[in-house]
Amino acid sequence: MNLADLLKKSLDSSLVDLIHRVADESSSLGFPLYLVGGSVRDLMLGRPIVDLDLTLEGDAIKLARALVKKYGGDLTTHEKFHTATWVFNSPVSSLQSLDFASTRRETYSHPGALPTVTKSTLDDDLRRRDFTINAMAIRVDSERFGELHDPLGGQKDLENKLIRVLHPNSFMDDPTRIFRAVRYAARYGFKIDSETLKLVNAESLKVLSGLSGERLRNEFDLIFAEKNYPTMFARLADLNVLSALEAPNFDASFVSLIDKLPEPSLSVEIDRVTLGYILWLADSSPRKIQSLSARLAFTAELTETLISASKLKSMLTELKNAKPSAWTLAIENMPLDSIYGVYLMTNEKPLFDFLSTWRHVKPITTGDDLKARGLKPGPKFGEILRRLRAAWLDGEVRSLNEESELLRNIL
């Protein structure tokens, strides 16, 4: 099967030209060049191609160096993995850089280990991949441009909307593939092959639970970036992945909130992934969050955000009928993204009022004004300024004259 016409039709002309330039250089070095993996899958599904995944039977670093010498740009190499990145002087369509990899074989010293990489053939390279739908390649050099290589039946599985691993030890070698199977199934509306599902078992889940926190957290980050993330969480629960990691299910009542990022006028910086974690874990106890933080290698900032959100949710009952000054005093030292996330989950108006208005309220009187009145700097300064601020927040004063009158009474 030849996909030359589909390639030219689907890709921006500047990207097609880039592929031809790379292919010409690769051919001159005697290295067959292929578009592989997710690029081929998305091309055949008629979806936008975000990255060009290029693999060659030859020396990827040598090819990248030749391209930099001929066209300019910067080069990053990874000798251990036989990969290189060519960073362009100026963008080509939506791309800032291009990655190259030598076709390779991967072996695993033990279940869940990172692979040991050695150069090999295209067939070996395709057989080391996760699923059949990602194990196809399109030749893009010479007169064979557009020629499809599909030794493992990826095209048929695409047509049948099926996610299927390449061998029985796939999830033992790399249990993060369980997450990927779930993501692809939900993203594309595919089914996971029944034999593949049987491999998500106690043995592979044990290996999964032993992975580093960074690898596991990255998988959840990727899920929160997906449009259909609620389906993915539900499937992870069904497959006992969440329980293997001692993580809670995702509350279905919060799933629609992840895209409700704050308006710029609110001046609250929070991204979709962080909001996703708040929606997922704010109902957990601080102790549980600390445990998950250690397990999933959360950053200190994310941990603080999640624990603050948990504490804030538990405080809402006692703050229910409190004055604005009491709300402000209770929450003003919490991360703003925690407050925003809990506001979305509870629709507590005082939380929005704090974010939009109350946190910006300050008395007109300053410390310098108090010194001018003969007061010596000290703890009393803070008490007076807090009292004045509370009066503004609670509507006790509404003008400079009223604040001045209150100050005279305090003094």
VEXDREN-2710 file (C-alpha; in Angstrom, 1 decimal):
% VEXDREN-2710
k/r/px/py/pz
1/MET/0.0/0.0/0.0
2/ASN/1.3/3.4/-0.9
3/LEU/0.3/6.5/1.1
4/ALA/2.2/9.2/-0.9
5/ASP/-0.9/11.0/-1.9
6/LEU/-2.4/10.9/1.6
7/LEU/0.9/12.3/3.0
8/LYS/0.9/15.2/0.5
9/LYS/-2.8/15.9/1.1
10/SER/-2.6/15.8/4.9
11/LEU/0.6/17.7/5.6
12/ASP/1.3/21.4/5.2
13/SER/3.4/21.9/2.1
14/SER/6.3/23.2/4.1
15/LEU/6.4/20.0/6.1
16/VAL/6.3/17.9/3.0
17/ASP/9.2/20.0/1.7
18/LEU/11.1/19.5/5.0
19/ILE/10.6/15.7/4.8
20/HIS/12.0/15.7/1.2
21/ARG/15.0/17.7/2.3
22/VAL/15.7/15.3/5.2
23/ALA/15.1/12.3/2.9
24/ASP/17.5/13.5/0.3
25/GLU/20.2/13.9/2.9
26/SER/19.4/10.5/4.4
27/SER/19.5/8.9/1.0
28/SER/22.9/10.4/0.3
29/LEU/24.2/8.7/3.4
30/GLY/22.6/5.4/2.5
31/PHE/20.0/5.5/5.3
32/PRO/16.4/4.5/4.5
33/LEU/14.1/7.0/6.3
34/TYR/10.6/6.3/7.7
35/LEU/7.7/8.2/9.3
36/VAL/6.7/6.0/12.2
37/GLY/4.4/5.4/15.1
38/GLY/1.9/7.9/16.2
39/SER/2.4/10.0/13.1
40/VAL/1.4/7.1/10.8
41/ARG/-1.6/6.2/13.1
42/ASP/-3.0/9.8/13.1
43/LEU/-2.4/10.2/9.3
44/MET/-4.4/7.0/8.6
45/LEU/-7.1/8.2/11.0
46/GLY/-7.4/11.5/9.3
47/ARG/-6.3/13.4/12.4
48/PRO/-3.9/16.3/12.6
49/ILE/-0.2/15.3/12.9
50/VAL/1.3/17.1/15.8
51/ASP/4.9/15.8/15.4
52/LEU/6.9/14.1/12.7
53/ASP/8.3/10.9/14.1
54/LEU/11.2/10.0/11.9
55/THR/13.3/6.9/12.2
56/LEU/16.1/5.7/9.9
57/GLU/18.0/2.5/9.4
58/GLY/21.4/4.1/10.0
59/ASP/23.0/6.7/12.2
60/ALA/20.5/9.3/13.4
61/ILE/23.1/11.5/14.9
62/LYS/25.2/11.5/11.8
63/LEU/22.2/12.5/9.7
64/ALA/21.2/15.3/12.1
65/ARG/24.8/16.6/12.1
66/ALA/24.8/16.7/8.3
67/LEU/21.5/18.6/8.2
68/VAL/22.7/21.2/10.7
69/LYS/25.9/21.7/8.7
70/LYS/23.9/22.1/5.5
71/TYR/20.9/24.2/6.7
72/GLY/22.0/25.6/10.1
73/GLY/20.3/25.4/13.5
74/ASP/21.3/23.7/16.7
75/LEU/21.8/20.0/17.6
76/THR/21.1/17.9/20.7
77/THR/22.3/14.3/20.7
78/HIS/21.7/11.3/23.0
79/GLU/24.4/8.8/22.2
80/LYS/22.9/6.2/24.6
81/PHE/19.6/6.1/22.8
82/HIS/20.9/6.8/19.3
83/THR/18.7/9.9/18.9
84/ALA/19.2/13.5/17.9
85/THR/17.2/16.7/17.8
86/TRP/17.6/19.3/15.1
87/VAL/16.5/22.7/16.4
88/PHE/15.6/25.0/13.4
89/ASN/16.8/28.6/13.1
90/SER/13.2/29.5/12.3
91/PRO/9.9/27.4/12.7
92/VAL/8.8/25.2/9.9
93/SER/5.0/25.3/9.9
94/SER/4.2/24.5/13.6
95/LEU/7.5/22.8/14.3
96/GLN/10.4/24.3/16.2
97/SER/12.6/21.2/15.9
98/LEU/12.7/17.6/14.5
99/ASP/13.7/14.4/16.3
100/PHE/15.5/11.6/14.7
101/ALA/16.0/8.0/16.0
102/SER/18.0/5.1/14.7
103/THR/15.9/1.9/14.3
104/ARG/16.6/-0.1/17.4
105/ARG/15.9/-3.1/19.6
106/GLU/15.0/-2.7/23.3
107/THR/15.6/-5.2/26.1
108/TYR/14.5/-5.0/29.7
109/SER/16.8/-6.1/32.6
110/HIS/13.7/-6.7/34.8
111/PRO/10.0/-5.9/34.7
112/GLY/9.3/-2.2/34.7
113/ALA/12.9/-1.2/34.0
114/LEU/13.9/1.4/31.5
115/PRO/15.0/-0.3/28.3
116/THR/18.6/-1.0/27.1
117/VAL/18.8/0.2/23.5
118/THR/20.8/-1.3/20.7
119/LYS/20.7/-0.4/16.9
120/SER/18.7/-2.9/14.8
121/THR/16.4/-3.2/11.8
122/LEU/13.1/-1.5/11.0
123/ASP/11.2/-4.7/11.8
124/ASP/12.9/-4.9/15.3
125/ASP/12.1/-1.3/15.8
126/LEU/8.4/-1.8/15.1
127/ARG/8.2/-4.9/17.2
128/ARG/9.5/-3.1/20.3
129/ARG/6.5/-0.7/20.3
130/ASP/3.5/-0.7/22.5
131/PHE/0.5/-1.5/20.2
132/THR/-0.1/-2.6/16.7
133/ILE/-1.6/0.7/15.7
134/ASN/1.7/2.4/16.6
135/ALA/3.8/-0.2/14.9
136/MET/3.6/1.0/11.3
137/ALA/6.1/2.9/9.2
138/ILE/5.9/4.9/5.9
139/ARG/9.0/5.1/3.8
140/VAL/9.7/8.7/2.9
141/ASP/13.0/8.6/0.9
142/SER/13.8/7.6/-2.7
143/GLU/11.3/6.4/-5.2
144/ARG/9.6/4.3/-2.5
145/PHE/8.2/7.5/-0.9
146/GLY/4.8/6.6/0.7
147/GLU/5.3/2.8/1.0
148/LEU/3.6/1.4/4.1
149/HIS/5.3/-1.1/6.3
150/ASP/2.9/-3.0/8.5
151/PRO/4.3/-6.3/9.6
152/LEU/2.0/-6.6/12.7
153/GLY/-1.4/-5.8/11.4
154/GLY/-1.8/-2.2/12.6
155/GLN/-3.9/-1.1/9.6
156/LYS/-6.4/-3.9/10.2
157/ASP/-6.6/-3.0/13.9
158/LEU/-7.2/0.6/13.0
159/GLU/-10.0/-0.4/10.8
160/ASN/-11.5/-2.6/13.6
161/LYS/-10.9/0.1/16.2
162/LEU/-8.8/-2.2/18.4
163/ILE/-6.0/-1.6/20.8
164/ARG/-3.8/-4.7/20.9
165/VAL/-0.3/-5.2/22.4
166/LEU/2.4/-6.9/20.4
167/HIS/3.4/-9.7/22.8
168/PRO/2.3/-11.2/26.2
169/ASN/5.0/-9.5/28.2
170/SER/4.2/-6.0/27.0
171/PHE/2.7/-4.7/30.2
172/MET/5.4/-6.4/32.3
173/ASP/8.2/-4.8/30.3
174/ASP/6.5/-1.4/30.5
175/PRO/3.4/-1.2/32.6
176/THR/2.8/2.5/31.7
177/ARG/1.5/1.0/28.5
178/ILE/-1.7/0.2/30.5
179/PHE/-2.3/3.9/30.9
180/ARG/-1.6/4.4/27.1
181/ALA/-4.1/1.7/26.2
182/VAL/-6.7/3.4/28.3
183/ARG/-5.9/6.8/26.8
184/TYR/-6.0/5.6/23.2
185/ALA/-9.2/3.7/23.7
186/ALA/-11.0/6.7/25.1
187/ARG/-9.4/9.2/22.7
188/TYR/-10.2/7.3/19.5
189/GLY/-13.3/5.5/20.7
190/PHE/-11.6/2.1/20.3
191/LYS/-11.9/-1.1/22.2
192/ILE/-9.0/-2.8/24.1
193/ASP/-8.5/-6.3/22.7
194/SER/-9.8/-9.0/25.1
195/GLU/-6.4/-10.8/25.2
196/THR/-4.7/-7.5/25.9
197/LEU/-7.1/-6.8/28.8
198/LYS/-6.3/-10.2/30.4
199/LEU/-2.7/-8.9/30.7
200/VAL/-3.8/-6.2/33.1
201/ASN/-3.6/-8.6/36.0
202/ALA/-2.2/-8.8/39.5
203/GLU/1.3/-9.4/38.2
204/SER/1.5/-6.4/35.9
205/LEU/-0.3/-4.2/38.4
206/LYS/2.4/-5.1/41.0
207/VAL/5.1/-4.1/38.5
208/LEU/3.1/-0.9/37.8
209/SER/2.9/0.0/41.5
210/GLY/6.7/-0.3/41.8
211/LEU/7.5/2.3/39.1
212/SER/9.0/5.6/40.0
213/GLY/6.7/8.4/41.0
214/GLU/7.9/10.6/38.1
215/ARG/6.8/8.0/35.6
216/LEU/3.4/7.5/37.2
217/ARG/2.7/11.2/37.7
218/ASN/3.5/11.8/34.0
219/GLU/0.8/9.4/33.0
220/PHE/-1.8/11.3/35.1
221/ASP/-0.5/14.6/33.7
222/LEU/-1.2/13.2/30.2
223/ILE/-4.7/12.1/31.1
224/PHE/-5.7/15.5/32.5
225/ALA/-4.5/17.0/29.2
226/GLU/-7.0/14.8/27.3
227/LYS/-10.6/15.9/26.5
228/ASN/-12.1/12.5/27.4
229/TYR/-10.2/12.2/30.7
230/PRO/-13.3/11.1/32.8
231/THR/-13.7/8.0/30.7
232/MET/-10.0/7.3/31.2
233/PHE/-10.3/7.6/35.0
234/ALA/-13.4/5.3/35.0
235/ARG/-11.5/2.7/33.0
236/LEU/-8.5/2.9/35.3
237/ALA/-10.8/2.3/38.2
238/ASP/-12.4/-0.7/36.4
239/LEU/-9.0/-2.2/35.7
240/ASN/-8.0/-1.8/39.4
241/VAL/-5.1/0.5/38.4
242/LEU/-6.2/3.2/40.9
243/SER/-6.6/0.8/43.7
244/ALA/-3.2/-0.7/43.0
245/LEU/-1.8/2.8/43.5
246/GLU/-4.0/3.4/46.5
247/ALA/-5.5/6.4/44.7
248/PRO/-9.2/7.5/44.8
249/ASN/-11.7/7.3/42.0
250/PHE/-12.6/10.6/40.3
251/ASP/-15.9/12.1/41.5
252/ALA/-18.1/12.2/38.4
253/SER/-19.9/15.3/39.6
254/PHE/-16.7/17.4/39.1
255/VAL/-15.7/16.3/35.6
256/SER/-17.2/19.2/33.7
257/LEU/-15.2/21.8/35.8
258/ILE/-11.8/21.1/34.4
259/ASP/-12.2/23.5/31.4
260/LYS/-13.5/26.3/33.6
261/LEU/-10.2/28.1/33.9
262/PRO/-10.4/31.6/35.5
263/GLU/-10.9/34.7/33.5
264/PRO/-7.7/36.8/33.1
265/SER/-9.3/39.6/35.1
266/LEU/-9.3/37.4/38.2
267/SER/-5.5/37.2/38.1
268/VAL/-5.4/33.5/39.3
269/GLU/-2.8/31.4/37.5
270/ILE/-3.8/27.8/37.2
271/ASP/-3.5/25.3/34.3
272/ARG/-5.8/22.5/33.3
273/VAL/-3.6/19.8/34.8
274/THR/-3.3/21.4/38.2
275/LEU/-7.1/22.0/38.3
276/GLY/-7.6/18.4/37.4
277/TYR/-5.5/17.3/40.4
278/ILE/-7.5/19.6/42.7
279/LEU/-10.8/18.2/41.4
280/TRP/-9.5/14.7/41.9
281/LEU/-8.0/15.0/45.3
282/ALA/-9.4/17.9/47.2
283/ASP/-11.9/15.6/49.0
284/SER/-9.0/13.5/50.3
285/SER/-7.5/14.1/53.7
286/PRO/-4.2/16.0/54.0
287/ARG/-2.6/12.8/55.2
288/LYS/-3.8/10.9/52.2
289/ILE/-2.6/13.7/49.9
290/GLN/0.8/13.5/51.5
291/SER/0.9/9.8/50.9
292/LEU/0.0/10.2/47.2
293/SER/2.4/13.1/46.9
294/ALA/5.2/10.8/47.9
295/ARG/3.9/8.0/45.7
296/LEU/3.4/10.1/42.6
297/ALA/6.3/12.5/43.2
298/PHE/4.2/15.6/43.2
299/THR/6.1/18.9/43.3
300/ALA/6.2/20.8/46.6
301/GLU/4.0/23.5/45.0
302/LEU/1.4/21.0/43.9
303/THR/1.4/19.2/47.2
304/GLU/0.8/22.6/49.0
305/THR/-2.0/23.4/46.6
306/LEU/-3.8/20.1/47.2
307/ILE/-3.4/20.1/51.0
308/SER/-4.7/23.7/51.1
309/ALA/-7.7/22.8/49.0
310/SER/-8.5/19.8/51.3
311/LYS/-8.2/22.0/54.4
312/LEU/-10.3/24.7/52.8
313/LYS/-13.1/22.3/51.9
314/SER/-13.2/21.1/55.5
315/MET/-13.4/24.7/56.8
316/LEU/-16.4/25.7/54.8
317/THR/-19.0/24.7/57.3
318/GLU/-17.6/26.8/60.1
319/LEU/-17.1/29.8/57.8
320/LYS/-20.6/29.5/56.4
321/ASN/-22.1/32.6/58.0
322/ALA/-18.8/34.4/58.7
323/LYS/-18.2/38.1/57.8
324/PRO/-15.9/38.9/54.8
325/SER/-13.1/39.8/57.2
326/ALA/-13.3/36.4/58.8
327/TRP/-13.2/34.7/55.4
328/THR/-10.3/36.8/54.4
329/LEU/-8.3/36.2/57.5
330/ALA/-8.9/32.4/57.3
331/ILE/-7.9/31.9/53.6
332/GLU/-5.6/34.8/52.5
333/ASN/-2.4/32.8/53.0
334/MET/-3.7/29.8/50.9
335/PRO/-2.6/29.4/47.3
336/LEU/-5.0/31.1/45.0
337/ASP/-5.3/28.1/42.7
338/SER/-6.5/26.1/45.8
339/ILE/-9.2/28.7/46.5
340/TYR/-10.3/28.8/42.9
341/GLY/-10.5/25.0/42.6
342/VAL/-12.6/24.7/45.8
343/TYR/-14.8/27.6/44.5
344/LEU/-15.6/25.6/41.4
345/MET/-16.3/22.5/43.4
346/THR/-18.6/24.2/45.9
347/ASN/-19.9/27.4/44.3
348/GLU/-19.3/29.2/47.6
349/LYS/-19.7/32.8/46.6
350/PRO/-17.4/34.2/49.4
351/LEU/-14.5/32.3/47.8
352/PHE/-15.1/34.1/44.5
353/ASP/-15.6/37.4/46.3
354/PHE/-12.2/36.9/48.0
355/LEU/-10.5/36.2/44.7
356/SER/-12.1/39.0/42.8
357/THR/-12.4/41.7/45.5
358/TRP/-11.6/41.1/49.1
359/ARG/-8.0/40.1/48.8
360/HIS/-7.3/43.5/47.2
361/VAL/-8.9/45.5/50.0
362/LYS/-6.5/47.6/52.1
363/PRO/-7.0/50.4/54.5
364/ILE/-6.0/53.9/53.4
365/THR/-4.0/54.4/56.5
366/THR/-0.4/53.1/56.3
367/GLY/2.4/52.3/58.7
368/ASP/3.9/55.7/57.9
369/ASP/0.7/57.4/58.8
370/LEU/0.8/55.7/62.2
371/LYS/4.4/56.7/62.8
372/ALA/3.4/60.3/61.9
373/ARG/0.9/60.1/64.7
374/GLY/3.7/59.3/67.1
375/LEU/3.2/55.5/67.3
376/LYS/6.3/53.4/67.6
377/PRO/6.6/50.5/65.1
378/GLY/5.7/47.1/66.6
379/PRO/3.0/44.5/66.8
380/LYS/0.4/47.2/67.6
381/PHE/0.8/48.5/64.0
382/GLY/-0.4/45.2/62.6
383/GLU/-3.3/45.0/64.9
384/ILE/-4.5/48.5/64.0
385/LEU/-4.1/48.0/60.2
386/ARG/-5.9/44.6/60.4
387/ARG/-8.8/46.2/62.3
388/LEU/-9.1/49.0/59.7
389/ARG/-9.0/46.5/56.9
390/ALA/-11.7/44.4/58.5
391/ALA/-13.8/47.5/58.8
392/TRP/-13.6/48.1/55.1
393/LEU/-14.3/44.4/54.3
394/ASP/-17.3/44.3/56.5
395/GLY/-18.8/47.6/55.3
396/GLU/-18.2/49.2/58.7
397/VAL/-16.4/52.1/57.0
398/ARG/-16.8/53.3/53.4
399/SER/-14.8/56.5/53.2
400/LEU/-11.5/58.1/54.3
401/ASN/-13.5/60.2/56.9
402/GLU/-15.1/57.1/58.3
403/GLU/-11.7/55.3/58.5
404/SER/-10.2/58.3/60.2
405/GLU/-13.0/58.4/62.8
406/LEU/-12.5/54.7/63.5
407/LEU/-8.8/55.2/63.8
408/ARG/-9.3/57.9/66.4
409/ASN/-11.5/55.6/68.4
410/ILE/-8.9/52.9/68.2
411/LEU/-6.1/55.2/69.3
END
